[in-house]
Amino acid sequence: MPQLDTSTWLTMIMSMFMTLFIIFQLKVSKHNFYHNPKPITTKVSKQNTPWETKWTKTYLPLSLPQ
């Protein structure tokens, strides 16, 4: 039974990675990106809740009059 010749595998794998890297670089370099994107300001609306206008105090059970 003959053995599998793996002497060229490293060359094939490295050339495949180089080819994929070059193809990826060429594809990415064709895109047009915005140079200075401007931020969009969003208007924050404040919701009035009933407990914001009232003064409340929490009583502990030990601080109640006896």
N, C-alpha and C positions, 0 to 999 in steps of 0.2 A: 504494500500500500504506500503510495508516494506521499511525501510530506508537503504541506502547504508552504509555498514560498512567500514569506512575509517581508522580504528585504526591501520591497518598493512601497510598502504601506506608508511609511513615514513621509516619503516624498509626495505621495498622493494626498495624504491628509494635510500636509503643510500647503501644498498648492491649492487645495480646495479652500482652506481658510483664507489664503491670500486673495483668491478670486472672489470669495464672498465679501471680504472686506472692501475690495475695490468696487464691486457692484453696489454695495451699500453706500459707500462714500459718494459715488456718482449719482445715486438716486437722491440722497439727502442734499447734495449741493445744488440740485435743480429747483429746490423749493425756495419760495420767496417768503421770508419772515419779516414781520413788522420790526422796524428799527426802534421806535419809541412808542410803545403802547400807552395810551392815556387811561388812567384809572377812572372808572365810572363811580360817581358818588351816589350812594343810595340814601334816600330820605328815611330817617328813623322816626317812627311815630311812637310817642310815649302813651302807654295805656294807663288810664287812671283806675286805680283799684281802691276799693273802700277802705282798706287798712292803711293806706298811705296818708289819708287826711285825718284819721282818728288817732288819738293817743291811747295806747293800750298798755296795761301793766300786767305782768304775769305774777300771780301770788303763789308763793310756795306753800305747801300745806303746813309747815312749821311756823311760818310767819303770820298766820291768821290769829286774830284775837281769841283769847280763851274764854 
